[in-house]
Amino acid sequence: MDFIALDSEYFSIKVIETIIMFIDHSLSYFPHLWKKFDNWNLREIIEPTFKYTIIYRYSKDIVEIITIFKHKNIIN
């Protein structure tokens, strides 16, 4: 989130808080519902406010966040 903080530290904190709240409320209660990502038992969910993709692994009631990233649409 350092790249967001270059423009606005306040906004970077809001993005982080939103992602954490989303993970806490959606992913922690229903980890098995989201889209399978590949054959490594990974799943994918998109945080709706800022559109960050969260890749995670779910096994034996444990959710392990693998990565969080944002896609940017490039129009040519």
MDAnalysis code that builds the backbone (N, CA, C; Angstrom):
import MDAnalysis as mda
import numpy as np

u = mda.Universe.empty(228, n_residues=76, atom_resindex=np.repeat(np.arange(76), 3), trajectory=True)
u.add_TopologyAttr("name", ["N", "CA", "C"] * 76)
u.add_TopologyAttr("resid", np.arange(1, 77))
u.add_TopologyAttr("resname", ["MET", "ASP", "PHE", "ILE", "ALA", "LEU", "ASP", "SER", "GLU", "TYR", "PHE", "SER", "ILE", "LYS", "VAL", "ILE", "GLU", "THR", "ILE", "ILE", "MET", "PHE", "ILE", "ASP", "HIS", "SER", "LEU", "SER", "TYR", "PHE", "PRO", "HIS", "LEU", "TRP", "LYS", "LYS", "PHE", "ASP", "ASN", "TRP", "ASN", "LEU", "ARG", "GLU", "ILE", "ILE", "GLU", "PRO", "THR", "PHE", "LYS", "TYR", "THR", "ILE", "ILE", "TYR", "ARG", "TYR", "SER", "LYS", "ASP", "ILE", "VAL", "GLU", "ILE", "ILE", "THR", "ILE", "PHE", "LYS", "HIS", "LYS", "ASN", "ILE", "ILE", "ASN"])
u.atoms.positions = np.array([
    [0.811, -1.198, 0.000],
    [0.000, 0.000, 0.000],
    [0.857, 1.266, 0.000],
    [2.159, 1.095, -0.038],
    [3.044, 2.263, -0.046],
    [2.777, 3.176, -1.238],
    [2.425, 2.579, -2.398],
    [2.183, 3.398, -3.583],
    [0.957, 4.278, -3.406],
    [-0.053, 3.829, -2.648],
    [-1.223, 4.673, -2.367],
    [-0.834, 5.779, -1.401],
    [-0.018, 5.447, -0.415],
    [0.393, 6.415, 0.596],
    [1.175, 7.570, -0.004],
    [1.800, 7.362, -1.160],
    [2.512, 8.469, -1.805],
    [1.554, 9.593, -2.162],
    [0.324, 9.234, -2.536],
    [-0.680, 10.248, -2.859],
    [-1.463, 10.687, -1.627],
    [-1.831, 9.733, -0.777],
    [-2.655, 10.051, 0.375],
    [-2.514, 8.982, 1.449],
    [-1.915, 9.335, 2.534],
    [-1.773, 8.392, 3.640],
    [-3.146, 8.031, 4.202],
    [-4.036, 9.007, 4.280],
    [-5.394, 8.760, 4.770],
    [-6.100, 7.718, 3.905],
    [-6.017, 7.870, 2.584],
    [-6.677, 6.939, 1.676],
    [-6.063, 5.547, 1.768],
    [-4.757, 5.445, 1.909],
    [-4.123, 4.133, 2.020],
    [-4.602, 3.401, 3.275],
    [-4.792, 4.131, 4.364],
    [-5.303, 3.527, 5.595],
    [-6.737, 3.054, 5.393],
    [-7.545, 3.834, 4.695],
    [-8.928, 3.457, 4.416],
    [-9.000, 2.200, 3.558],
    [-8.136, 2.087, 2.561],
    [-8.105, 0.897, 1.708],
    [-7.757, -0.329, 2.549],
    [-6.733, -0.224, 3.353],
    [-6.318, -1.345, 4.207],
    [-7.436, -1.736, 5.175],
    [-8.045, -0.768, 5.815],
    [-9.140, -1.049, 6.752],
    [-10.313, -1.734, 6.043],
    [-10.635, -1.278, 4.841],
    [-11.741, -1.854, 4.084],
    [-11.455, -3.300, 3.708],
    [-10.244, -3.576, 3.261],
    [-9.871, -4.945, 2.896],
    [-9.915, -5.855, 4.119],
    [-9.387, -5.395, 5.233],
    [-9.390, -6.207, 6.463],
    [-10.816, -6.476, 6.932],
    [-11.671, -5.477, 6.910],
    [-13.068, -5.669, 7.312],
    [-13.773, -6.649, 6.379],
    [-13.505, -6.532, 5.087],
    [-14.114, -7.435, 4.115],
    [-13.685, -8.879, 4.377],
    [-12.401, -9.076, 4.594],
    [-11.888, -10.422, 4.889],
    [-12.525, -10.951, 6.169],
    [-12.597, -10.106, 7.172],
    [-13.155, -10.517, 8.459],
    [-14.628, -10.890, 8.345],
    [-15.397, -10.110, 7.600],
    [-16.839, -10.345, 7.526],
    [-17.258, -11.355, 6.468],
    [-16.593, -11.411, 5.355],
    [-17.015, -12.308, 4.276],
    [-16.213, -13.588, 4.230],
    [-14.937, -13.444, 4.169],
    [-14.068, -14.595, 3.960],
    [-13.983, -15.484, 5.193],
    [-13.934, -14.900, 6.346],
    [-13.786, -15.725, 7.548],
    [-15.044, -16.544, 7.857],
    [-16.217, -16.077, 7.417],
    [-17.448, -16.817, 7.680],
    [-17.807, -17.812, 6.579],
    [-17.438, -17.499, 5.323],
    [-17.829, -18.345, 4.192],
    [-16.654, -18.611, 3.248],
    [-15.560, -19.148, 3.726],
    [-14.378, -19.308, 2.879],
    [-14.554, -20.298, 1.734],
    [-15.456, -21.244, 1.872],
    [-15.652, -22.277, 0.856],
    [-16.538, -21.825, -0.304],
    [-17.176, -20.668, -0.199],
    [-18.128, -20.228, -1.217],
    [-17.490, -19.565, -2.439],
    [-16.287, -19.099, -2.321],
    [-15.727, -18.254, -3.370],
    [-15.062, -19.069, -4.471],
    [-14.804, -18.417, -5.550],
    [-14.330, -19.036, -6.789],
    [-12.979, -19.746, -6.630],
    [-12.905, -20.976, -7.145],
    [-11.634, -21.704, -7.140],
    [-10.703, -21.063, -8.162],
    [-9.450, -20.954, -7.793],
    [-8.471, -20.237, -8.607],
    [-7.637, -21.175, -9.467],
    [-7.208, -22.287, -8.936],
    [-6.413, -23.265, -9.687],
    [-6.429, -24.599, -8.946],
    [-5.581, -25.541, -9.322],
    [-5.591, -26.832, -8.654],
    [-4.700, -26.894, -7.410],
    [-4.246, -25.823, -6.902],
    [-3.451, -25.809, -5.669],
    [-4.337, -25.546, -4.459],
    [-5.632, -25.781, -4.623],
    [-6.593, -25.525, -3.562],
    [-6.647, -24.041, -3.193],
    [-6.423, -23.197, -4.175],
    [-6.517, -21.755, -3.963],
    [-7.882, -21.250, -4.403],
    [-8.297, -20.189, -3.771],
    [-9.565, -19.543, -4.126],
    [-9.326, -18.046, -4.300],
    [-10.320, -17.424, -4.921],
    [-10.191, -16.000, -5.249],
    [-11.487, -15.290, -4.888],
    [-11.346, -14.109, -4.322],
    [-12.490, -13.270, -4.008],
    [-12.081, -11.830, -4.327],
    [-13.034, -11.020, -4.748],
    [-12.746, -9.627, -5.076],
    [-13.442, -8.726, -4.069],
    [-12.656, -7.890, -3.419],
    [-13.189, -6.915, -2.462],
    [-13.960, -5.877, -3.289],
    [-15.250, -5.655, -3.007],
    [-16.091, -4.865, -3.909],
    [-15.875, -3.352, -3.909],
    [-15.409, -2.780, -2.841],
    [-15.282, -1.321, -2.787],
    [-14.128, -0.804, -3.633],
    [-12.953, -1.349, -3.433],
    [-11.759, -0.880, -4.148],
    [-11.272, -1.871, -5.206],
    [-11.977, -2.985, -5.339],
    [-11.708, -3.996, -6.381],
    [-10.334, -4.650, -6.263],
    [-9.950, -5.004, -5.064],
    [-8.711, -5.760, -4.865],
    [-9.027, -7.248, -4.915],
    [-8.178, -8.007, -5.590],
    [-8.321, -9.450, -5.664],
    [-7.554, -10.071, -4.501],
    [-8.206, -10.975, -3.806],
    [-7.601, -11.666, -2.671],
    [-7.511, -13.144, -3.035],
    [-6.290, -13.665, -3.062],
    [-6.067, -15.084, -3.322],
    [-5.763, -15.735, -1.978],
    [-6.473, -16.821, -1.689],
    [-6.296, -17.460, -0.390],
    [-6.416, -18.972, -0.508],
    [-5.969, -19.647, 0.518],
    [-6.075, -21.097, 0.638],
    [-6.945, -21.384, 1.860],
    [-7.846, -22.340, 1.708],
    [-8.728, -22.724, 2.817],
    [-8.605, -24.222, 3.048],
    [-8.237, -24.587, 4.259],
    [-8.087, -25.997, 4.590],
    [-8.241, -26.186, 6.098],
    [-9.073, -27.129, 6.476],
    [-9.252, -27.479, 7.884],
    [-9.552, -26.273, 8.765],
    [-10.498, -25.467, 8.340],
    [-10.945, -24.278, 9.076],
    [-9.879, -23.205, 9.221],
    [-8.863, -23.238, 8.371],
    [-7.823, -22.202, 8.377],
    [-7.837, -21.484, 7.036],
    [-7.900, -20.165, 7.088],
    [-7.819, -19.342, 5.883],
    [-6.439, -18.712, 5.855],
    [-5.710, -18.960, 4.780],
    [-4.366, -18.411, 4.618],
    [-4.377, -17.478, 3.404],
    [-4.142, -16.195, 3.641],
    [-4.091, -15.219, 2.553],
    [-2.760, -15.387, 1.832],
    [-2.822, -15.619, 0.528],
    [-1.622, -15.811, -0.265],
    [-1.135, -14.472, -0.817],
    [-2.044, -13.724, -1.410],
    [-1.679, -12.416, -1.957],
    [-2.917, -11.552, -2.127],
    [-2.698, -10.252, -2.165],
    [-3.750, -9.273, -2.440],
    [-3.185, -8.330, -3.489],
    [-3.933, -8.142, -4.570],
    [-3.442, -7.252, -5.618],
    [-4.596, -6.557, -6.324],
    [-4.269, -5.515, -7.037],
    [-5.261, -4.732, -7.776],
    [-4.935, -4.788, -9.251],
    [-5.977, -5.050, -10.037],
    [-5.817, -5.023, -11.488],
    [-6.171, -3.632, -12.000],
    [-5.460, -3.201, -12.984],
    [-5.819, -1.958, -13.662],
    [-6.174, -2.305, -15.090],
    [-7.297, -1.771, -15.548],
    [-7.680, -2.006, -16.933],
    [-6.889, -1.094, -17.840],
    [-6.277, -1.679, -18.850],
    [-5.485, -0.906, -19.804],
    [-6.244, -0.882, -21.132],
    [-6.536, 0.301, -21.600],
    [-7.262, 0.461, -22.856],
    [-6.283, 0.976, -23.903],
    [-6.175, 0.245, -25.006],
    [-5.276, 0.660, -26.096],
    [-6.039, 1.381, -27.171],
])
